[in-house]
Amino acid sequence: MIQNIGIINSMVRITAGLSMLTFLSMQGQKQEDSFVQRMMVIIAAMKVAEGIVRYCPMTAMYDEIVYEDDGLEEDWDQEFTEEVM
């Protein structure tokens, strides 16, 4: 796994993830457990993990789509024919 986020970005992810986990755990004591809150806890934990390992799968997927290595447009038909007039 190649690290694809910087050190500042990873620190922000760790801080935001831990803040979200703290807020959600305080909120969970007041309310009943819900599916949305469980999903938010999972997302917050993923942000902390992404910050620790400095790898984000969404960033990797975006980079793979945006930056092409072969120079060909994948969505376009590039079969050019030479027409001689």
Steps between C-alpha positions, in 0.01 A plus 500: 500500500650828388436801723287743303424776752740743660594542864279808555205327335553196721511712815177673399335161436609366839382812680166514317442127545570507872281809541217327315541186713492707819189689391322184387582313822360790707192514281457123521464512876200734470316327216412148402726320258413563137634377168609849395702551815672162456593593144636837613715323762636270228577797273675684787707190578594472131624861503721427800636186330564689174696761693710240679596299190502808271302319230155601379320259264279777360803713416666199336190432292476866396868511403460183294205644310643849444864425418537269204825319439458385142402834345178368350157626586308197618155645440560613143521291189851565366504302183615765258494435130708692259282649236679615187319760295 
